[in-house]
Amino acid sequence: MKHTYSFIHAAGALLLLVAPGLHPAEPGPALTALGAKDGKPEPQPAPIAPLVPLPANVTAAFASDIQPLLRDHCYKYHGEEKQKGDVNLAEYRSAKAIADDPEMWNKVIDVIRSGDMPPSKELKMADDAREKLADTVEETLTAALLARGPEPGPPIIRRLTHAEDRRSVRDLLAVDFDVAGAVGMPEDPIRKGYDNLADALKIPPALTEKYLAAADAMSKDGIEWEENTPIEGKSMLRRIVFGKTNWVGVGDRGRISSSPDGKTWTDAPDSKALDTLVDVAFGNGIFVGVSLHGLRRSSADGSKWSEPMRGLEGEHLNSIVFTGKEFVAIGAGATYRSPNGKDWKRVPNKNAPTFATFGGRVFVGTSWRGRLLSSRDGVDWKDIHKCEHPIEAITFGA
């Protein structure tokens, strides 16, 4: 039996809407370069314009609005002495340092605004301070983009053509799904006889809505698809798993929701933001969820959940899998094992990922900056690959 791992980039979101680095806009030079036999080097993409000095108010805001809040609320677990999740925010000592790493700081903005960080009572951040920190970091990243000015030329980021969309879904999922036809997208524009010129393959708002509709589509067999309405609720669902008879999703602000068909969702009663679950798994007839500070909860139906079990302060459980025999919860500093979601054994781990899956008798996980890791026991992890782009999630198929 052939096993494969599928890596899903969050920015691509299954449909792979954009194709970075495809250039130039004109087809001729690209074809010439591919067929060149005169020994001349292929043309290289134009470099990104260097960052000019940031405005004075932006550089000053780092010392007055960003660094003090980071020092008071973040450095304890993400500083020079301790780096939970392999993240050291103390190494960013200026607005320019933040501007030079937008990938990291966009993630920081997300976890601050979602309320996931900082989570502990001793590092609790007031709502106005939380918003101030996120806004100031965002303004710094925006100022950096404006300071660089317009790009000098290619590469041009474009969306995939409808034919490329269809082939991408087929290659990833082994399903022949007509993305454009399912939601009535207009035909790809033709420029100079080509349908794949970068400057023609843009994503206007109307087309964006079509892509979102395609992403929300439902299927019973992976071939025939129908449109679905958005999942109602004030908070986003970030992880979804299927049990014997229903789906269960967990997300922001403590939201837990279940559905018998993937269309109609019902939120679990009495869920609290303090008990927010970041991942959920199903096995042995029960759902088990995990979260920050070693939090673990279980449920037979996805609606009524056990009282939360908590672990060590700062020991965040980021991912949980069911191996067929037991639940394995993987976190920053320790791995927890349980046959039933109630009785747990804690084992200190090393170099743990931020998300993991299990298959083919091996654990594979993802971490910051595109790192891929593997482990035989979920405890000792080894780096196996460094991706050019960040990997948000990973799954196993047979």
Secondary structure, DSSP 8 states (H G I E B T S, - for coil): ---EEEEE-TTTTTTT-EEEEE--SSHHHHHHHHT--S-----------------HHHHHHIIIIIHHHHHHHTTTTBSSS-BGGG--GGG--SHHHHHT-HHHHHHHHHHHHHT-SS-SGGG---HHHHHHHHHHHHHHHHHHHHHH-S--S--EEEE--HHHHHHHHHHHHS----HHHHHT------BTTBS--GGG----HHHHHHHHHHHT-EESSSSSEE------SSS-EEEEEE-SS-EEEEEGGG-EEEESSSSS-EE-TT--GGG--SEEEEETTEEEEE-GGG-EEEESSSSSB---B--STT--EEEEEE-SS-EEEEESSEEEEESSSSS-EEEE-BS--SEEEEETTEEEEE-GGGEEEEESSSSB-EEEEE-SS---EEEEE-
